[in-house]
């Protein structure tokens, strides 16, 4: 699934949560209700719900020993985004004329690795640390690339790589990401 498809799924999910919010501000939806209301698959839900949560748009109640969540609802920040059509369309564009133009490969790779990080076979604290490291890499790449900053990025990549030891598809993405950084 590409970036444009993930954004479309996130938009549908936010709108489903907003519909529930209109019924009752504290109404929480189960994973099954989100899948039915937003017309998303289990895999799409899994890949996108925690992204929305980490950006403060939804709140998830999580239990022990489950990859999903027990129930979720829209946050005040999520309501603000949905009610601001310009912001909603900026973050989660509507695809009216076919697929959105692809983002640069660097951004797509970072997003794919971040999605995989949320599903990594690690404890929650390690997953949170891994996602923080990926965010540090993204922010560092937006700045001027000094030798010192590139050394820090290289160190972060080492930590990220170690977290995915044995997962060839993610390691391939990480290798390609390093190649792109070197090319620039």
N, C-alpha and C positions, 0 to 999 in steps of 0.2 A: 504494500500500500504506500502510495506516495504522499508527499507533504500536502498537496491540494486535497486529497481524499481525507486525510486525517483532520484537516481544518473543517471540511464539510461535516464530518462526523461530530466534531466538537461543537459546531454551531447547532446541529440538530439536538445534541444532548443539552446544551444550554437552554434552547427553546423549550424542550420537554420539562426541564426543571423549572423554567419560568412559568409554564402553564400550571404546574403543581403549586408554585408559589402564589399564583393568582387565586387558587382555590383556598389555600391556607398557607400563610408565610412560613410555618414550621413543618409543613408536610414533607416527609422524607419518602423517597422512592427506593424500592428494592432494585437490585440489579435486573431482575426480570422485567419490572415495570419500566425501567430506563430503556432496556432493549426493545420492548414493545412500543413505547411511546415515541422514542427517537428513531425507531426502525434501524437499529444497529445490531451487529452480531456480537457474540460473546467476546471474540478476539478484538473487535473494534472498541468495545467497551473497555476491555482490559488495557488496551494500548493508550486510551485517551482519558479515562476518568482521573487517573492520578496526575496527569498533566494539568487538567483543570483544577484539581485540588492544590497542587503546588503553586499555581498562579493565583490562588485565593478566590477562585470563582465558584467552587463548590466545597462543601464540607462533607467528608465521608466518615461514617462510623465503621471502624474496622474491628474485627475479632481476631483471635489467635488462630493460626493455622489455616488461613484462607488467603488465596491470592487476590480475591476481590474485596468487597466491602459488604456490610450488612444493610446499610441504607445510606442515602446521600440527599443533600438539599442544596439549593442555591444560597450563596452568601450575599451579604449586602453589596459587596464588590461585583459579584456576578449579576445581581439585579441592575446595578448601574451600567454595566457593559451591555446587557440585553436591551435596556431602555434607551441607550444612546446608539441609534442606528448607524451613525457614522463610525463610531468606535467598534461596534460589533462587526460591521463590514470590513473595517480595516484589519481587525484581528482574524476574522473568520469569513473571508469573502464568499459571496454567492457565486457559484459557477454557472453563468447563464449561457456562455458561448463555447462550452467545451472546457477542457482542462486549463487550469491557470498556467501562465508561463512558469517554467521551472525556476526555482531559486538556484543560486549558485551551488555547485556540488559540495563545497565546504560546509555550508549551512545544512544541507540535506543529510550529509554524513553525521554531523554533530547531533542532529535531531534523531536520526535512526539509532545512534549509539545511546543516546539518552533514554529512548524508549526501551531498548534492550536492558539498560541499567535498572530500570524499574522492575524488570522481570528476572534479574540475575538471581542465581541460587545462593543468595547471601542473606545475612540477618538485616533487619530494617535499618539499624544504625550504619552498617556498611553500605547499604544501598543509598542512604541519605548522603553519606560522605562521598560516594562515587558520583552522585548527581551534582553535589557541590563542586567537585573537582572538574567535572565537565563544564559547568557554568564558568568556573575560573578560566578554563581554556578558551571558551567562547569570548569572554570579556577581554582576555589578553590578546586574542587575535584581532580584536577591533582597534587596538592601540598600535602605536608605532612599534615595530618589531626590533627592539634593541637586542644585542647579543645576550645580555643578562635576562631579558624577558623570554627569549627563545630557549635559554637553558632551563628556566622555570617550567615552560611549557613541555619541554622534553622530559623533565622529571615527572610532571603530572601525567604525561602519556604512559610513562613506566608504571605508575600506580594503576592507571585505568586498565592497561594491558593485563596486568597481574590479576585483576578482578575477573577477567574474561578468559583466563587460561583454559584452552581446550575448545572454546566456542569459535570455530573457524570463520563463520560468517561475520561475527563482530570483529574478530582480529583482522580480517580482510579489510573491513571498513576503517579500522584504526590505521592499518598500514597505508591505505589510500589517503587518509586524512594527513598523515605525516608527509607523504609524497607531495600533496597539494601545497602544504605549508612551505616545503623546501623550494617548490617551483616559483612561489610568489616572491 
